[in-house]
Amino acid sequence: MSYRLGNEGVSGEPSRRQVPRLMDEVRRRIRLKHYSLRTEQAYTGWIRRFILANGRRHPRELGATDVERFLSGLAVQGGVAASTQNQALSALLFLYREVLRLDLPWMEGVVRAKRPRRLPIVLSQDEVRRLLAAMEGRPWLIASLLYGTGMRLMECLRLRVKDVDFARNEICIRDGKGGKDRRTMLPRSLHEPLMREIERARLLHARDLAEGFGEARLPHALARQYPRAGREFGWQFVFPSVNRSTDPLDGHERRHHFDDAILSRALRRARLTAGIVKPLRAHALRHSFATHLLESGYDIRTIQELLGHKDVATTQIYTHVLNRGGRGVLSPLDSPAPPRSDGMRG
């Protein structure tokens, strides 16, 4: 059984006419529900692998035993994490419920892998300063925004010009996790570099318009409601890519946002330069933002709102890396010796 992701299709005479229509319907349903392109790529990949792992049989012919065997194979042979296993299960449940319209009894009995509860990786304020000092250019500005605002990586990369408000010192985050909008602060120290970045985006947009391009992809049905809005500067990305590329959703040539892989490489180089031994991803800057606000005495409900957490219990995990956990208890080894009574020997 192969667990290698790829672009290979499901071949063979019995399936050649059947599976392409199935995968097209999967994509149609995903786009109908406004899932992200990354979700579409992940779900179609898992569904394709599930079909291949079961001898190219149509999913209608498969059942709970086949699903559980596939998921077990991922864990045992593939050695994937619980979150990856659960993503594969979500893709298969979407296939049966949303595409095949089969609400089978066994679907409720498929057990999701239990994700281990781990503490987030948090940098100290000194480590954050050293990390940012080792970065430059657009990666530095994006990393500074992640730490200074608490945004998720893709929320920052998909930021539109119209949602940055310098007068009110705030950023409006549209369609965040769970489809929710929220507002967060705009650090004053980033005003000038962010203005320069927006001016750079303005010049790129003007050049695109002159060359017959410059139309940004609008969310959901706004393009039909406001046909010319996509050419307005306010809808352009704050961090546009250097080159235009073909939009995989409609085939139009557009300027996408900054590539997150470039930021990942820049963070790795900066981590090594700064001598930070902790493993580091962009999300660690968001964790550090929340932890440092708690250390400064800000209310956890305020931090919950800034982070966009649905439940305050999600935000409370940051209290475990403060002085309210094990570090808040004085070790008996460090405790002063208790006073001895008269006549007592040490």
C-alpha positions in Angstrom: 0.0 0.0 0.0 1.5 3.3 -1.0 1.0 6.5 1.0 3.0 8.8 -1.3 1.0 11.9 -2.3 1.2 12.6 -6.0 -0.8 13.7 -9.0 -1.4 10.2 -10.3 -5.0 9.5 -11.2 -7.0 6.3 -10.7 -6.5 4.2 -13.8 -7.8 1.0 -15.1 -10.7 0.2 -17.5 -13.4 -0.3 -14.9 -12.7 3.1 -13.3 -11.6 5.3 -16.2 -15.1 6.7 -16.9 -16.1 6.7 -13.3 -13.5 8.2 -11.0 -12.8 11.5 -12.9 -16.5 12.3 -12.5 -16.3 11.5 -8.9 -13.2 13.7 -8.3 -14.8 16.5 -10.3 -17.9 16.3 -8.0 -15.6 16.3 -4.9 -14.0 19.6 -6.1 -17.4 21.1 -7.0 -18.8 20.3 -3.5 -15.7 21.7 -1.8 -15.9 25.0 -3.8 -19.7 25.2 -3.2 -18.9 25.2 0.6 -16.2 27.8 0.1 -13.4 25.6 1.5 -9.9 26.8 0.9 -7.7 25.7 -2.0 -5.4 23.9 0.5 -8.4 22.0 1.9 -9.4 21.0 -1.6 -5.9 19.7 -2.4 -5.7 17.8 0.9 -9.2 16.2 0.6 -8.8 15.2 -3.1 -5.4 13.8 -2.3 -6.7 11.6 0.6 -9.7 10.4 -1.4 -7.5 9.4 -4.3 -5.1 7.5 -2.0 -8.1 5.8 -0.3 -9.3 4.5 -3.7 -5.9 3.4 -4.8 -5.3 1.6 -1.5 -8.5 -0.4 -2.0 -7.7 -1.7 -5.4 -9.4 1.2 -7.3 -12.8 0.1 -6.2 -15.5 2.7 -6.1 -16.1 4.1 -2.6 -19.8 3.0 -2.7 -18.5 -0.5 -2.6 -16.4 0.1 0.5 -17.4 0.3 4.2 -16.3 0.9 7.8 -13.7 -2.0 7.7 -12.0 -0.5 4.6 -11.9 3.0 6.1 -10.5 1.7 9.4 -7.9 -0.4 7.7 -6.8 2.6 5.6 -6.5 4.8 8.6 -4.7 2.1 10.6 -2.3 1.7 7.7 -1.5 5.4 7.8 -0.6 5.2 11.5 1.2 1.8 11.5 3.0 1.8 8.1 3.0 5.5 7.3 3.8 6.6 10.8 1.7 9.8 10.4 0.6 12.0 13.3 -2.8 11.9 14.8 -3.7 15.2 13.2 -2.8 13.8 9.7 -4.9 10.7 10.4 -7.9 12.8 11.4 -7.5 14.9 8.3 -7.7 11.8 6.2 -10.8 10.7 8.1 -12.4 14.2 7.6 -11.8 13.8 3.8 -13.5 10.4 3.7 -16.4 11.6 5.8 -16.8 14.5 3.4 -16.7 12.1 0.5 -19.5 9.9 1.8 -21.7 12.6 3.4 -21.4 15.5 1.0 -20.5 13.9 -2.3 -22.0 10.4 -2.3 -24.9 11.6 0.0 -24.5 8.4 2.1 -25.1 8.9 5.8 -24.2 5.3 6.8 -24.5 4.1 10.4 -20.9 3.0 10.6 -19.7 6.6 9.9 -20.6 7.6 13.5 -18.6 4.7 14.9 -15.3 5.5 13.2 -13.1 6.7 16.0 -10.8 9.7 15.5 -7.2 9.4 16.6 -6.6 11.0 19.9 -4.3 14.0 19.5 -1.7 14.4 22.3 -2.1 17.6 24.2 1.2 19.5 23.8 2.3 22.8 25.1 3.0 25.4 22.4 6.6 26.4 21.5 7.1 29.9 22.9 10.1 32.2 22.4 11.2 34.5 25.2 11.1 38.2 24.4 14.9 38.2 24.1 14.7 35.3 21.6 12.1 37.2 19.5 14.3 40.3 19.4 17.3 38.2 18.3 15.2 36.3 15.7 13.9 39.5 14.1 17.3 41.2 14.2 18.6 38.3 12.0 15.9 38.9 9.4 15.4 41.6 6.8 13.1 42.7 4.0 9.6 41.3 3.5 10.2 38.2 5.7 11.2 40.5 8.5 8.0 42.6 8.1 5.7 39.5 8.0 7.4 37.9 11.0 7.1 41.2 12.9 3.4 41.4 12.1 2.8 37.8 13.2 4.4 38.5 16.5 3.0 42.1 16.9 -0.6 41.2 16.0 -1.1 37.5 16.8 -2.3 36.8 13.3 -2.1 33.3 11.8 0.3 33.0 8.9 -2.3 32.8 6.1 -4.4 35.6 7.7 -1.3 37.8 7.3 -0.4 36.7 3.8 -4.0 37.1 2.6 -4.3 40.6 4.1 -5.8 43.1 1.7 -4.8 46.8 1.5 -8.3 48.0 2.5 -8.2 46.1 5.8 -5.1 48.0 7.1 -6.3 51.1 9.0 -3.3 53.4 10.0 -5.6 56.1 11.5 -7.1 53.7 14.0 -4.0 51.6 14.4 -5.8 48.4 13.7 -6.0 45.5 11.2 -9.3 43.9 10.2 -8.8 40.2 9.6 -11.4 38.9 7.2 -12.7 35.3 7.0 -10.4 33.9 9.6 -10.5 30.4 11.0 -14.1 29.4 11.3 -15.2 32.0 8.7 -15.1 34.8 11.4 -13.9 38.4 11.0 -12.0 40.1 13.9 -9.8 43.1 14.6 -6.4 43.3 16.1 -3.9 46.1 16.8 -1.5 47.5 14.3 1.9 48.1 16.0 3.0 51.7 15.6 6.6 50.7 15.1 5.5 49.0 11.9 3.6 51.9 10.3 6.5 53.2 8.2 7.7 49.8 6.8 4.1 48.7 6.2 3.4 51.9 4.3 6.4 51.3 2.1 5.2 47.8 1.4 1.8 49.0 0.5 3.3 51.6 -1.9 5.3 48.8 -3.5 2.1 46.9 -4.0 0.5 50.0 -5.5 3.3 50.2 -8.1 3.0 46.5 -9.0 -0.8 46.9 -9.3 -0.4 49.9 -11.6 2.0 47.9 -13.8 -0.4 44.9 -13.9 -3.3 47.2 -15.0 -1.1 48.7 -17.7 -0.4 45.2 -19.0 -4.0 44.2 -19.0 -4.1 42.3 -15.7 -4.4 43.5 -12.1 -7.7 41.8 -11.1 -7.6 40.2 -7.6 -9.6 37.2 -6.8 -12.6 38.3 -4.7 -14.0 36.0 -2.0 -17.2 34.0 -2.7 -19.7 35.7 -5.0 -18.4 39.3 -4.6 -17.0 39.2 -8.1 -20.5 38.7 -9.6 -22.0 41.3 -7.3 -19.2 43.9 -7.9 -17.7 43.0 -11.3 -15.0 45.7 -11.3 -14.1 45.6 -7.6 -11.3 43.2 -8.2 -9.3 45.8 -10.2 -9.5 48.3 -7.3 -6.3 48.8 -5.3 -8.0 48.2 -2.0 -8.6 44.5 -2.9 -5.0 43.8 -3.7 -2.8 41.8 -1.3 -0.5 43.8 1.0 2.2 41.2 0.3 1.8 40.4 -3.4 4.0 37.8 -5.1 6.9 39.0 -7.3 5.5 37.3 -10.4 2.0 36.6 -11.7 0.7 33.0 -11.9 -2.3 31.1 -13.2 -5.1 30.8 -10.7 -5.9 27.0 -10.3 -9.5 27.7 -9.6 -10.4 29.5 -12.8 -7.3 29.6 -14.9 -6.9 33.4 -15.0 -3.5 34.9 -14.6 -3.3 36.9 -11.4 -0.8 38.1 -8.8 -1.0 35.8 -5.8 0.2 36.6 -2.3 3.7 36.1 -0.9 4.9 32.4 -0.7 4.8 31.1 2.8 7.7 28.7 1.9 10.0 31.7 1.5 9.1 32.9 5.0 9.8 29.4 6.4 13.3 29.3 4.9 14.0 32.8 6.2 12.8 31.8 9.7 15.1 28.8 9.7 18.1 30.8 8.7 17.3 33.5 11.3 16.9 30.9 14.0 20.3 29.4 13.3 21.9 32.8 13.1 20.3 33.9 16.4 21.4 30.7 18.1 17.9 29.6 19.0 17.7 25.8 19.6 13.9 25.6 19.8 12.2 24.2 16.7 10.5 27.1 15.1 7.6 27.7 12.7 5.7 30.9 12.0 2.9 29.9 14.4 5.4 30.1 17.3 5.3 33.9 16.9 1.5 33.8 17.4 2.0 31.7 20.5 4.7 34.1 21.8 2.3 37.1 21.2 -0.3 35.6 23.4 2.1 34.4 26.1 3.8 37.8 26.3 0.5 39.6 26.6 -0.5 37.4 29.5 2.9 38.0 31.1 2.2 41.8 30.8 -1.0 41.3 32.8 -3.6 41.6 30.0 -7.0 39.9 30.6 -7.3 36.4 29.0 -10.7 37.3 27.5 -9.1 40.2 25.6 -6.4 37.9 24.3 -9.0 35.4 23.3 -10.7 38.1 21.2 -7.5 39.2 19.6 -6.5 35.6 18.7 -10.0 34.8 17.4 -10.4 31.7 19.6 -14.0 30.4 19.8 -13.5 29.0 23.3 -11.5 30.6 26.1 -10.2 27.1 27.0 -8.1 27.3 23.9 -6.5 30.5 25.1 -5.9 29.1 28.6 -3.2 26.8 27.3 -0.9 29.8 27.4 -1.2 30.0 31.2 0.8 26.8 31.4 3.9 28.5 30.1 3.7 31.3 32.5 4.4 31.6 36.2 1.0 30.0 36.9 2.2 26.5 36.1 5.2 24.7 37.5 7.5 27.7 37.3 5.2 29.5 39.8 5.9 27.0 42.5 9.2 27.5 44.4 11.2 24.3 44.5 11.9 23.0 48.0 15.6 22.9 47.1 15.5 26.7 46.6 13.4 27.3 49.8 15.2 29.0 52.7 15.8 26.6 55.6 13.1 26.9 58.2 14.1 28.4 61.5 15.2 25.8 64.1 13.8 25.7 67.6 16.1 26.1 70.5 18.0 23.0 71.5 17.5 21.4 68.0 20.5 20.3 66.1 20.9 20.5 62.4 
